[in-house]
Amino acid sequence: MGYSQDYDISTIKVNNNNFSVYLQKKLYLDDDGFLWYSTKDGVVKEMGNGRSFFFEYAFDKEKHHQVLTTSKLYKSSKDQLWASTGKGLNCLDLKTGKSKWIELNYPGTTLNVVFTDIVEDALGNIWLGTDKNFIYRLTPNGNMLHYKLEASKFPATDANRDQKGNMELLTIPEDNSIVIHQSNQWFQFKNEQATVLNSKENASSILVPNGSIFNSNSSGFYSYNGKTYNYTYLKEINRQVLNIPFNKSQYIPRKSE
């Protein structure tokens, strides 16, 4: 027999001295249960009971007077809250409350690096995805390195300013490599080299553990609402990639996985 439960649901007023009028819908729930969300030029820590704290991005206000779109909020193992934006990268030290701003141009161009995703590997490297054919690595000692993906369809050139392919990044714990998803391409980045895993998928595809949905080590097709979608086994990383009918979908594993 199942039993129902009653929950108290309340709304949070999204406003902090008018800084939150451009809510970017990027949320982060910290280990203490406090909600953080991004705004046009900073992040807000919601304390409950109508109290909140605003932490402004540390960028040059005269240079960047426009609204900044935050693509990702990510907390590192060093208790730093990273925010990737279309103009730069902000790092908020959650212990001291101090922020620093990182702004770069793609090599050999006048284009601002557009950071689109953030992950951390087991060695403490912060990996940064972009909208062009470069991936960046911030080492634990603070060095910023960049690597070019030769096979990417989005070269970083001034002439190619408006062509964008937002990267999504995932970590592979077994070998500490990085998987890059950009448009319909999947790459594995390992030992400072990028290898194309598959480019036959459409842009709406996700990576799942091998055997979690379909038979292990298999490739094939499935149907949904009368349409056919394929899935492919990627032997190099022991994962399966699925074409899916929805944009912005996410695979959420069971607790036992």
KOLMAR-820799 format. One line per 3 residues: number of its first residue (from 0); their letters; for each residue x, y, z of N, C-alpha, C. Coordinates in nm, 3 decimals. Example, Ala and Ser with C-alpha at 12.3 -4.5 7.8 and 13.67 -1.06 7.14 Angstrom:
2
0 = AS = 1.319/-0.569/0.780/1.230/-0.450/0.780/1.320/-0.330/0.780 | 1.285/-0.225/0.708/1.367/-0.106/0.714/1.290/0.003/0.787
END
This chain:
257
0 = MGY = 0.084/-0.118/0.000/0.000/0.000/0.000/0.088/0.124/0.000 | 0.052/0.221/-0.078/0.127/0.346/-0.083/0.059/0.453/-0.001 | 0.136/0.545/0.051/0.084/0.654/0.132/0.123/0.787/0.069
3 = SQD = 0.030/0.877/0.066/0.060/1.010/0.012/0.126/1.095/0.118 | 0.199/1.196/0.075/0.265/1.288/0.164/0.228/1.430/0.127 | 0.218/1.513/0.228/0.189/1.653/0.206/0.319/1.733/0.207
6 = YDI = 0.334/1.824/0.110/0.452/1.908/0.101/0.410/2.054/0.104 | 0.489/2.133/0.172/0.467/2.278/0.170/0.545/2.337/0.054 | 0.477/2.405/-0.036/0.540/2.466/-0.152/0.522/2.617/-0.144
9 = STI = 0.632/2.688/-0.157/0.625/2.833/-0.153/0.705/2.891/-0.268 | 0.679/3.014/-0.300/0.750/3.081/-0.409/0.865/3.163/-0.353 | 0.965/3.184/-0.438/1.078/3.270/-0.403/1.070/3.395/-0.488
12 = KVN = 1.069/3.509/-0.426/1.066/3.634/-0.500/1.201/3.657/-0.566 | 1.202/3.656/-0.698/1.327/3.669/-0.772/1.358/3.816/-0.790 | 1.421/3.873/-0.692/1.457/4.015/-0.699/1.562/4.043/-0.593
15 = NNN = 1.665/4.111/-0.629/1.769/4.149/-0.534/1.822/4.287/-0.576 | 1.752/4.389/-0.532/1.786/4.527/-0.571/1.787/4.543/-0.722 | 1.692/4.475/-0.787/1.674/4.481/-0.933/1.785/4.412/-1.011
18 = FSV = 1.877/4.345/-0.944/1.982/4.275/-1.017/1.928/4.148/-1.082 | 1.816/4.095/-1.035/1.767/3.967/-1.081/1.655/3.976/-1.184 | 1.636/4.094/-1.240/1.527/4.109/-1.335/1.554/4.033/-1.464
21 = YLQ = 1.680/3.997/-1.488/1.714/3.918/-1.606/1.758/3.779/-1.560 | 1.668/3.706/-1.498/1.700/3.572/-1.450/1.738/3.482/-1.566 | 1.855/3.418/-1.557/1.904/3.335/-1.667/1.871/3.187/-1.651
24 = KKL = 1.798/3.151/-1.545/1.748/3.016/-1.526/1.859/2.914/-1.501 | 1.977/2.958/-1.458/2.083/2.866/-1.421/2.085/2.857/-1.269 | 2.064/2.736/-1.218/2.048/2.716/-1.074/2.156/2.623/-1.021
27 = YLD = 2.190/2.641/-0.894/2.283/2.553/-0.826/2.240/2.541/-0.681 | 2.230/2.419/-0.632/2.194/2.392/-0.493/2.319/2.346/-0.420 | 2.365/2.425/-0.321/2.491/2.391/-0.256/2.471/2.283/-0.149
30 = DDG = 2.582/2.242/-0.087/2.578/2.132/0.009/2.499/2.166/0.135 | 2.481/2.294/0.163/2.405/2.337/0.279/2.256/2.359/0.248 | 2.217/2.332/0.124/2.078/2.344/0.086/2.036/2.482/0.041
33 = FLW = 2.132/2.572/0.019/2.099/2.706/-0.028/2.096/2.709/-0.180 | 1.999/2.781/-0.234/1.981/2.791/-0.378/2.056/2.912/-0.432 | 2.132/2.891/-0.539/2.199/2.998/-0.612/2.136/3.008/-0.750
36 = YST = 2.123/3.129/-0.801/2.077/3.145/-0.939/2.150/3.261/-1.004 | 2.158/3.255/-1.137/2.233/3.356/-1.211/2.142/3.469/-1.255 | 2.202/3.587/-1.272/2.131/3.706/-1.317/2.208/3.764/-1.435
39 = KDG = 2.174/3.887/-1.473/2.239/3.948/-1.588/2.385/3.984/-1.561 | 2.424/4.001/-1.437/2.564/4.038/-1.409/2.613/3.987/-1.275 | 2.560/3.874/-1.230/2.607/3.816/-1.105/2.523/3.696/-1.065
42 = VVK = 2.551/3.644/-0.945/2.474/3.533/-0.892/2.415/3.573/-0.757 | 2.302/3.513/-0.726/2.232/3.542/-0.601/2.227/3.414/-0.518 | 2.258/3.428/-0.389/2.242/3.318/-0.294/2.115/3.342/-0.216
45 = EMG = 2.019/3.253/-0.233/1.890/3.266/-0.166/1.899/3.200/-0.028 | 1.881/3.280/0.078/1.899/3.232/0.214/1.769/3.183/0.278 | 1.655/3.212/0.214/1.527/3.179/0.274/1.475/3.295/0.357
48 = NGR = 1.348/3.289/0.391/1.284/3.395/0.471/1.300/3.533/0.407 | 1.304/3.534/0.274/1.312/3.662/0.205/1.450/3.725/0.203 | 1.552/3.656/0.252/1.688/3.711/0.257/1.771/3.651/0.145
51 = SFF = 1.855/3.733/0.083/1.942/3.684/-0.024/2.067/3.773/-0.030 | 2.170/3.718/-0.091/2.295/3.792/-0.108/2.332/3.792/-0.256 | 2.374/3.907/-0.305/2.412/3.921/-0.445/2.564/3.929/-0.457
54 = FEY = 2.620/3.850/-0.547/2.764/3.850/-0.573/2.783/3.891/-0.719 | 2.839/4.007/-0.739/2.851/4.063/-0.873/2.968/4.001/-0.947 | 2.949/3.975/-1.076/3.060/3.930/-1.159/3.166/4.040/-1.161
57 = AFD = 3.291/3.999/-1.166/3.402/4.094/-1.152/3.450/4.148/-1.286 | 3.360/4.167/-1.381/3.401/4.215/-1.512/3.403/4.368/-1.516 | 3.463/4.422/-1.622/3.471/4.566/-1.642/3.334/4.618/-1.682
60 = KEK = 3.270/4.696/-1.594/3.133/4.740/-1.619/3.123/4.834/-1.739 | 3.224/4.915/-1.763/3.220/5.006/-1.878/3.233/4.929/-2.009 | 3.307/4.820/-2.006/3.328/4.742/-2.127/3.208/4.652/-2.157
63 = HHQ = 3.146/4.601/-2.052/3.036/4.507/-2.069/2.911/4.562/-2.002 | 2.851/4.659/-2.064/2.730/4.717/-2.008/2.607/4.635/-2.044 | 2.621/4.543/-2.140/2.506/4.466/-2.183/2.479/4.350/-2.088
66 = VLT = 2.364/4.289/-2.106/2.328/4.172/-2.026/2.416/4.054/-2.063 | 2.468/3.984/-1.962/2.547/3.864/-1.985/2.459/3.741/-1.966 | 2.464/3.650/-2.061/2.389/3.525/-2.049/2.479/3.419/-1.987
69 = TSK = 2.437/3.364/-1.874/2.513/3.261/-1.805/2.471/3.124/-1.857 | 2.567/3.048/-1.906/2.535/2.917/-1.963/2.550/2.804/-1.863 | 2.629/2.824/-1.757/2.651/2.714/-1.662/2.699/2.770/-1.528
72 = LYK = 2.645/2.715/-1.420/2.698/2.736/-1.285/2.757/2.603/-1.240 | 2.881/2.607/-1.188/2.948/2.483/-1.151/3.034/2.506/-1.028 | 3.020/2.420/-0.927/3.101/2.429/-0.806/3.216/2.328/-0.815
75 = SSK = 3.338/2.377/-0.798/3.456/2.292/-0.805/3.487/2.233/-0.668 | 3.583/2.141/-0.666/3.624/2.078/-0.541/3.694/2.175/-0.446 | 3.736/2.291/-0.498/3.800/2.393/-0.415/3.700/2.495/-0.361
78 = DQL = 3.572/2.461/-0.364/3.466/2.552/-0.317/3.467/2.683/-0.395 | 3.480/2.672/-0.524/3.470/2.788/-0.613/3.348/2.769/-0.703 | 3.266/2.872/-0.711/3.147/2.867/-0.797/3.182/2.936/-0.928
81 = WAS = 3.187/2.858/-1.035/3.222/2.908/-1.167/3.096/2.939/-1.246 | 3.099/3.049/-1.319/2.988/3.087/-1.406/3.044/3.115/-1.545 | 2.998/3.039/-1.643/3.043/3.061/-1.781/2.943/3.151/-1.852
84 = TGK = 2.994/3.251/-1.924/2.908/3.346/-1.993/2.956/3.365/-2.136 | 2.879/3.442/-2.212/2.916/3.470/-2.350/3.030/3.568/-2.365 | 3.078/3.626/-2.256/3.188/3.723/-2.262/3.308/3.683/-2.179
87 = GLN = 3.292/3.592/-2.088/3.403/3.553/-2.003/3.359/3.454/-1.898 | 3.448/3.434/-1.802/3.430/3.333/-1.699/3.449/3.398/-1.563 | 3.352/3.378/-1.473/3.363/3.435/-1.340/3.383/3.323/-1.238
90 = CLD = 3.474/3.348/-1.142/3.502/3.251/-1.037/3.477/3.318/-0.903 | 3.382/3.265/-0.827/3.349/3.317/-0.694/3.401/3.220/-0.589 | 3.492/3.266/-0.504/3.542/3.185/-0.394/3.435/3.184/-0.284
93 = LKT = 3.376/3.069/-0.260/3.265/3.061/-0.165/3.312/3.076/-0.020 | 3.442/3.063/0.004/3.494/3.080/0.140/3.520/3.225/0.173 | 3.567/3.302/0.074/3.602/3.442/0.100/3.501/3.541/0.043
96 = GKS = 3.418/3.495/-0.053/3.322/3.585/-0.118/3.384/3.672/-0.226 | 3.512/3.649/-0.258/3.581/3.730/-0.359/3.566/3.666/-0.498 | 3.555/3.752/-0.600/3.538/3.706/-0.737/3.658/3.746/-0.823
99 = KWI = 3.682/3.667/-0.927/3.779/3.705/-1.030/3.717/3.676/-1.165 | 3.759/3.753/-1.265/3.703/3.745/-1.399/3.811/3.703/-1.496 | 3.779/3.607/-1.585/3.872/3.560/-1.687/3.809/3.587/-1.823
102 = ELN = 3.881/3.661/-1.906/3.832/3.694/-2.038/3.942/3.670/-2.140 | 3.910/3.598/-2.246/4.010/3.559/-2.345/3.957/3.581/-2.486 | 4.049/3.591/-2.582/4.016/3.585/-2.724/4.062/3.451/-2.779
105 = YPG = 3.988/3.401/-2.878/4.036/3.282/-2.946/4.171/3.313/-3.011 | 4.265/3.219/-3.011/4.398/3.243/-3.066/4.394/3.296/-3.209 | 4.466/3.407/-3.233/4.477/3.465/-3.366/4.353/3.537/-3.415
108 = TTL = 4.258/3.568/-3.324/4.136/3.636/-3.364/4.105/3.751/-3.269 | 4.003/3.827/-3.302/3.952/3.931/-3.212/3.824/3.885/-3.143 | 3.791/3.758/-3.155/3.667/3.704/-3.099/3.682/3.671/-2.952
111 = NVV = 3.586/3.718/-2.872/3.579/3.674/-2.733/3.551/3.524/-2.727 | 3.619/3.455/-2.637/3.585/3.315/-2.614/3.449/3.309/-2.546 | 3.359/3.233/-2.604/3.227/3.210/-2.545/3.233/3.076/-2.472
114 = FTD = 3.230/3.081/-2.339/3.235/2.958/-2.260/3.094/2.901/-2.248 | 3.080/2.772/-2.277/2.947/2.710/-2.282/2.926/2.600/-2.179 | 3.033/2.542/-2.126/3.016/2.435/-2.028/3.141/2.424/-1.943
117 = IVE = 3.125/2.363/-1.824/3.234/2.350/-1.728/3.225/2.213/-1.662 | 3.338/2.141/-1.655/3.346/2.019/-1.575/3.483/2.015/-1.508 | 3.495/1.932/-1.406/3.623/1.913/-1.337/3.659/1.766/-1.342
120 = DAL = 3.785/1.735/-1.373/3.826/1.595/-1.377/3.881/1.552/-1.241 | 3.921/1.425/-1.232/3.965/1.369/-1.105/4.095/1.430/-1.054 | 4.170/1.496/-1.142/4.297/1.558/-1.104/4.282/1.704/-1.065
123 = GNI = 4.161/1.755/-1.067/4.137/1.894/-1.029/4.148/1.994/-1.142 | 4.161/1.946/-1.266/4.160/2.037/-1.381/4.018/2.083/-1.410 | 4.002/2.211/-1.437/3.873/2.265/-1.479/3.874/2.273/-1.632
126 = WLG = 3.780/2.202/-1.695/3.770/2.199/-1.841/3.657/2.289/-1.885 | 3.682/2.366/-1.991/3.588/2.468/-2.036/3.554/2.446/-2.183 | 3.427/2.421/-2.209/3.381/2.410/-2.346/3.351/2.546/-2.404
129 = TDK = 3.353/2.557/-2.537/3.332/2.685/-2.605/3.234/2.664/-2.721 | 3.214/2.772/-2.798/3.126/2.761/-2.915/3.204/2.748/-3.045 | 3.335/2.729/-3.035/3.418/2.712/-3.155/3.502/2.585/-3.141
132 = NFI = 3.615/2.579/-3.211/3.693/2.456/-3.217/3.810/2.456/-3.117 | 3.789/2.516/-3.001/3.890/2.515/-2.895/3.827/2.470/-2.764 | 3.903/2.393/-2.687/3.867/2.357/-2.551/3.978/2.408/-2.460
135 = YRL = 3.941/2.455/-2.341/4.038/2.514/-2.249/4.047/2.431/-2.121 | 4.168/2.432/-2.063/4.192/2.361/-1.938/4.260/2.455/-1.838 | 4.199/2.473/-1.724/4.259/2.550/-1.616/4.318/2.451/-1.516
138 = TPN = 4.450/2.449/-1.505/4.517/2.351/-1.421/4.502/2.388/-1.273 | 4.526/2.293/-1.180/4.515/2.323/-1.037/4.606/2.436/-0.991 | 4.718/2.460/-1.061/4.807/2.570/-1.021/4.777/2.700/-1.094
141 = GNM = 4.666/2.703/-1.170/4.620/2.829/-1.227/4.661/2.858/-1.369 | 4.727/2.764/-1.438/4.765/2.787/-1.578/4.646/2.758/-1.671 | 4.624/2.848/-1.766/4.517/2.829/-1.864/4.578/2.779/-1.994
144 = LHY = 4.538/2.660/-2.037/4.588/2.598/-2.159/4.472/2.584/-2.257 | 4.503/2.585/-2.387/4.398/2.565/-2.487/4.442/2.460/-2.588 | 4.343/2.392/-2.645/4.368/2.286/-2.741/4.271/2.303/-2.857
147 = KLE = 4.320/2.281/-2.976/4.239/2.299/-3.096/4.182/2.165/-3.142 | 4.055/2.162/-3.172/3.989/2.044/-3.226/3.985/2.059/-3.378 | 4.078/1.994/-3.444/4.093/2.012/-3.589/3.969/1.967/-3.665
150 = ASK = 3.900/1.865/-3.616/3.787/1.810/-3.689/3.655/1.881/-3.659 | 3.658/1.981/-3.572/3.535/2.053/-3.540/3.484/2.130/-3.662 | 3.353/2.143/-3.672/3.291/2.214/-3.784/3.276/2.363/-3.757
153 = FPA = 3.335/2.411/-3.645/3.315/2.550/-3.606/3.450/2.618/-3.580 | 3.524/2.646/-3.688/3.657/2.708/-3.671/3.647/2.848/-3.613 | 3.742/2.879/-3.525/3.746/3.012/-3.462/3.820/3.109/-3.552
156 = TDA = 3.746/3.178/-3.636/3.801/3.282/-3.723/3.710/3.403/-3.718 | 3.765/3.519/-3.748/3.683/3.640/-3.750/3.571/3.630/-3.854 | 3.600/3.563/-3.965/3.498/3.547/-4.070/3.386/3.453/-4.026
159 = NRD = 3.416/3.368/-3.930/3.320/3.268/-3.883/3.255/3.311/-3.752 | 3.247/3.440/-3.731/3.202/3.497/-3.605/3.063/3.446/-3.564 | 2.973/3.437/-3.660/2.833/3.408/-3.626/2.798/3.260/-3.627
162 = QKG = 2.890/3.175/-3.666/2.864/3.032/-3.667/2.905/2.973/-3.532 | 2.809/2.918/-3.461/2.835/2.873/-3.325/2.791/2.729/-3.304 | 2.873/2.655/-3.233/2.839/2.518/-3.196/2.871/2.496/-3.049
165 = NME = 2.773/2.518/-2.964/2.796/2.512/-2.819/2.835/2.372/-2.773 | 2.948/2.363/-2.707/2.997/2.234/-2.657/2.928/2.196/-2.527 | 2.908/2.064/-2.511/2.874/2.005/-2.383/2.987/1.910/-2.346
168 = LLT = 3.027/1.910/-2.219/3.140/1.830/-2.174/3.095/1.726/-2.072 | 3.158/1.608/-2.078/3.135/1.502/-1.980/3.270/1.441/-1.945 | 3.282/1.389/-1.825/3.405/1.321/-1.784/3.384/1.171/-1.788
171 = IPE = 3.491/1.099/-1.824/3.491/0.953/-1.823/3.584/0.910/-1.710 | 3.531/0.869/-1.595/3.615/0.840/-1.479/3.716/0.727/-1.502 | 3.682/0.631/-1.588/3.769/0.515/-1.605/3.910/0.553/-1.652
174 = DNS = 3.921/0.654/-1.738/4.053/0.693/-1.787/4.077/0.844/-1.775 | 3.988/0.913/-1.704/4.001/1.057/-1.681/4.004/1.136/-1.812 | 3.935/1.086/-1.912/3.926/1.160/-2.038/3.801/1.247/-2.037
177 = IVI = 3.792/1.334/-2.138/3.680/1.425/-2.152/3.607/1.392/-2.282 | 3.476/1.383/-2.275/3.395/1.365/-2.395/3.331/1.499/-2.429 | 3.342/1.535/-2.557/3.291/1.664/-2.606/3.178/1.638/-2.704
180 = HQS = 3.066/1.701/-2.681/2.953/1.693/-2.774/2.933/1.831/-2.833 | 2.946/1.840/-2.965/2.930/1.968/-3.035/2.851/1.942/-3.163 | 2.731/1.998/-3.169/2.640/1.975/-3.281/2.618/1.825/-3.296
183 = NQW = 2.648/1.767/-3.412/2.628/1.623/-3.430/2.757/1.544/-3.415 | 2.859/1.604/-3.355/2.988/1.536/-3.339/3.015/1.503/-3.193 | 3.075/1.387/-3.172/3.122/1.346/-3.040/3.273/1.321/-3.048
186 = FQF = 3.347/1.380/-2.954/3.493/1.364/-2.948/3.532/1.306/-2.812 | 3.642/1.234/-2.811/3.708/1.200/-2.686/3.840/1.275/-2.681 | 3.862/1.348/-2.571/3.986/1.422/-2.554/4.068/1.352/-2.446
189 = KNE = 4.184/1.301/-2.489/4.268/1.222/-2.400/4.413/1.242/-2.439 | 4.499/1.260/-2.339/4.642/1.281/-2.364/4.665/1.396/-2.461 | 4.587/1.503/-2.443/4.597/1.626/-2.521/4.569/1.605/-2.669
192 = QAT = 4.492/1.501/-2.701/4.453/1.473/-2.838/4.302/1.449/-2.845 | 4.239/1.501/-2.951/4.096/1.481/-2.971/4.073/1.378/-3.081 | 3.989/1.281/-3.051/3.953/1.176/-3.147/3.804/1.183/-3.173
195 = VLN = 3.766/1.181/-3.302/3.624/1.181/-3.336/3.567/1.043/-3.307 | 3.463/1.038/-3.225/3.400/0.911/-3.191/3.290/0.876/-3.290 | 3.208/0.975/-3.324/3.096/0.949/-3.413/3.040/1.081/-3.461
198 = SKE = 3.006/1.091/-3.587/2.946/1.213/-3.640/2.820/1.182/-3.720 | 2.759/1.067/-3.690/2.639/1.027/-3.762/2.512/1.060/-3.683 | 2.529/1.111/-3.562/2.412/1.143/-3.481/2.360/1.281/-3.518
201 = NAS = 2.236/1.309/-3.477/2.188/1.446/-3.493/2.227/1.527/-3.370 | 2.198/1.654/-3.372/2.241/1.741/-3.262/2.173/1.705/-3.131 | 2.052/1.647/-3.139/1.979/1.607/-3.019/2.014/1.463/-2.985
204 = SIL = 2.123/1.444/-2.915/2.164/1.310/-2.875/2.228/1.317/-2.738 | 2.223/1.206/-2.666/2.278/1.200/-2.531/2.364/1.076/-2.516 | 2.455/1.082/-2.419/2.544/0.971/-2.389/2.493/0.899/-2.265
207 = VPN = 2.487/0.766/-2.271/2.437/0.687/-2.157/2.533/0.573/-2.130 | 2.535/0.521/-2.007/2.619/0.405/-1.977/2.583/0.286/-2.064 | 2.682/0.211/-2.102/2.662/0.094/-2.188/2.569/-0.005/-2.119
210 = GSI = 2.460/-0.041/-2.188/2.367/-0.139/-2.134/2.261/-0.085/-2.041 | 2.260/0.045/-2.017/2.162/0.101/-1.921/2.022/0.110/-1.979 | 2.011/0.122/-2.110/1.879/0.131/-2.175/1.861/0.019/-2.277
213 = FNS = 1.962/-0.002/-2.361/1.957/-0.107/-2.462/2.061/-0.215/-2.429 | 2.062/-0.324/-2.504/2.156/-0.432/-2.480/2.299/-0.381/-2.484 | 2.384/-0.433/-2.400/2.524/-0.392/-2.393/2.594/-0.416/-2.527
216 = NSS = 2.685/-0.326/-2.561/2.770/-0.337/-2.679/2.691/-0.342/-2.810 | 2.569/-0.288/-2.809/2.486/-0.298/-2.929/2.459/-0.161/-2.989 | 2.432/-0.162/-3.120/2.384/-0.046/-3.193/2.255/-0.086/-3.263
219 = GFY = 2.167/0.010/-3.286/2.042/-0.026/-3.351/1.946/0.090/-3.360 | 1.817/0.058/-3.356/1.712/0.158/-3.374/1.601/0.136/-3.273 | 1.528/0.242/-3.244/1.408/0.232/-3.163/1.305/0.329/-3.218
222 = SYN = 1.179/0.306/-3.186/1.071/0.390/-3.237/1.005/0.468/-3.125 | 0.965/0.591/-3.158/0.893/0.676/-3.064/0.795/0.762/-3.142 | 0.667/0.749/-3.107/0.562/0.825/-3.175/0.568/0.812/-3.328
225 = GKT = 0.595/0.690/-3.371/0.595/0.663/-3.514/0.720/0.702/-3.588 | 0.820/0.752/-3.518/0.946/0.790/-3.582/1.059/0.700/-3.531 | 1.159/0.681/-3.617/1.270/0.592/-3.584/1.394/0.673/-3.547
228 = YNY = 1.460/0.630/-3.441/1.583/0.695/-3.394/1.690/0.587/-3.374 | 1.814/0.621/-3.400/1.919/0.522/-3.386/1.999/0.543/-3.258 | 2.064/0.438/-3.215/2.160/0.446/-3.104/2.285/0.369/-3.145
231 = TYL = 2.400/0.413/-3.095/2.528/0.360/-3.140/2.618/0.330/-3.021 | 2.681/0.214/-3.025/2.779/0.179/-2.922/2.914/0.238/-2.958 | 2.972/0.314/-2.866/3.104/0.374/-2.885/3.205/0.293/-2.804
234 = KEI = 3.275/0.205/-2.871/3.365/0.112/-2.803/3.478/0.184/-2.730 | 3.524/0.296/-2.787/3.640/0.367/-2.729/3.615/0.412/-2.585 | 3.491/0.446/-2.554/3.460/0.496/-2.419/3.358/0.406/-2.349
237 = NRQ = 3.321/0.294/-2.411/3.226/0.199/-2.353/3.096/0.269/-2.311 | 3.042/0.347/-2.402/2.914/0.415/-2.379/2.828/0.399/-2.504 | 2.700/0.429/-2.491/2.610/0.433/-2.605/2.556/0.574/-2.621
240 = VLN = 2.547/0.618/-2.746/2.492/0.750/-2.774/2.359/0.732/-2.845 | 2.259/0.805/-2.797/2.123/0.790/-2.847/2.077/0.916/-2.917 | 2.026/0.902/-3.038/1.949/1.010/-3.097/1.815/1.016/-3.026
243 = IPF = 1.770/1.135/-2.991/1.647/1.149/-2.913/1.554/1.251/-2.979 | 1.425/1.242/-2.949/1.328/1.332/-3.015/1.317/1.469/-2.951 | 1.387/1.492/-2.840/1.371/1.617/-2.768/1.504/1.691/-2.758
246 = NKS = 1.498/1.823/-2.757/1.616/1.905/-2.732/1.638/1.919/-2.581 | 1.763/1.942/-2.543/1.798/1.970/-2.404/1.755/1.859/-2.309 | 1.765/1.734/-2.353/1.732/1.622/-2.266/1.855/1.581/-2.185
249 = QYI = 1.831/1.511/-2.076/1.940/1.471/-1.988/1.916/1.331/-1.936 | 2.021/1.251/-1.928/2.011/1.118/-1.870/2.041/1.127/-1.722 | 1.947/1.081/-1.639/1.966/1.081/-1.493/1.972/0.936/-1.448
252 = PRK = 2.088/0.892/-1.401/2.103/0.750/-1.363/2.029/0.718/-1.235 | 2.002/0.589/-1.217/1.950/0.543/-1.090/2.060/0.555/-0.984 | 2.020/0.553/-0.859/2.117/0.569/-0.751/2.217/0.456/-0.749
255 = SE = 2.178/0.340/-0.797/2.268/0.224/-0.794/2.373/0.227/-0.903 | 2.356/0.316/-1.006/2.451/0.320/-1.117/2.573/0.400/-1.080
END
